[in-house]
Amino acid sequence: MIGPVTVAGQPTDEELRSLRSQGYSTVINIRMPGELDEPEGPKVEAAGLRYVEIPYTIQTVTEDDVRRVREAIESAPPGSKVLTH
């Protein structure tokens, strides 16, 4: 965890459901399309969290990707945590 931001591997469905009770408000998914077996957004939103998808890899990351991640983190409610994976 770096400040309010946690960088993690792929969370399980159970972990996604428990994030809100741990103070998280936002999940940022940076995984590329096709890496997940099923859509994650509906699960995150059903848990009462904001879902942001910004797919990139170390080979494809752009300044715009970095800007979008920063904006997603900065727009999280004050005092809440952000999970990125």
N, C-alpha and C positions, 0 to 999 in steps of 0.2 A: 504494500500500500504506500503510495506517495501522496501525502496530504489526503484529500478526499477521493483519490483515484486508486482503484485496485486494478492491476493487470493480471489476468488469469488465463488458464486454459479454458476449454469449452465447459461451461457449467451444465450439470445435469438438470433435468426437469425439476427435481426436488429442490436443488439449490436455487434455481430461478424463482420458485414459489416462496422461498424463505428470504429473499433479498430485501424486500420491503421492511420486514420486521427487524432487519439488521441496519436500517437507516439508509438503504440505497434508494435512489429515485430514478436512475437512468442506467440503461445497458447500451454500450456502444459495441456493435459487432463489426470487426474489421476483416472477418473471414471472407474469402472469395466465394462467388456464387458456385453452387455445386458441392461445397465442402460439407454442408449440413444435410442430414438425411431427410429432414422436414423443416418447414419454416419455423423460425424462432420468434419472430415478431409477435404473432398472436399469443404465444405463451407468456412472453414478457408483459404485454399489455394486459392480459388476463390477470396477471399478478399485481396490477396497479402501478406498473413502471412505464417510463417513457423508453421507447426503442428507437435507436439510431443506427442505421446501417451505412458504413463507409468502407467498402471492401478495397483492400490493397495488400500487397506483399512488400517485402523489403526491396524487391526488384522493380515494383511498379509505383511505389509511393511518390506522390507529388506534393508540391507546396499547398495546393488546394486541399488535398486530403488532410494534411496537418492542420490547416486553418479550420476545416470543418470539425475535426476532432476537438480542437481547442474551443471552438464555439459551442459544441455540445456540452463540454465540461463546464464552461463558464455560464451556460444558461440553466444548469441544474439548480434546483432550489437551494438557497443558502443553508448551510449546515448539513446537507445531504451528501451521500457518497455516490460515486460513479464507478460502475464495473465496465472495463473494456476487455475484450477478448478477440 
